[in-house]
Amino acid sequence: MKLVTAIIKPFKLDDVRDALAPLGIQGLTVSEVKGFGRQKGQTEIYRGAEYHVSFLPKIKVEVAVSDALVDQVVEALLQSAHTGKIGDGKIFVSDLARVIRIRTRESGEDAL
């Protein structure tokens, strides 16, 4: 089992969700986060004053999947979150040692 974490642009969230649904992904976790990378922030104007925003709003999408689905999920994320511009984000794939569904106490892939 793997945990696939993607940091994406906020306006791409619906596209990502729509791309994951046909793969049988029944649940995902979405968080509003802020960060910076090569994008290096941006300059904003507020009440006539210019200031630099170094942390840009992003969305973090986390989905736990079986090993068999990892490549399909990564490809769906790559296609649906892509704009071709700087700041598209990153995808991280981590091992999951154990998953337990609290309600039923199912564990492993049965809990996904």
NORRA-V664496 format. One record per backbone hydrogen bond with DSSP energy under -1.0 kcal/mol. CO is the residue of the C=O (numbers start at 1). NH is the residue of the N-H. If there is no record, write none. Layout:
[[CO/NH] [CO/NH]]
This chain:
[[1/96] [2/65] [3/94] [4/63] [5/92] [6/61] [7/90] [8/59] [9/12] [10/13] [12/16] [13/17] [14/18] [15/19] [16/20] [17/21] [20/23] [20/25] [21/24] [29/62] [31/60] [33/58] [35/56] [37/40] [42/53] [44/51] [46/49] [49/46] [51/44] [53/42] [56/35] [58/33] [59/8] [60/31] [61/6] [62/29] [63/4] [65/2] [66/69] [69/73] [70/74] [71/75] [72/76] [73/77] [74/78] [75/79] [76/80] [77/81] [90/7] [92/5] [94/3] [99/108] [101/105] [106/101] [108/111] [109/112]]
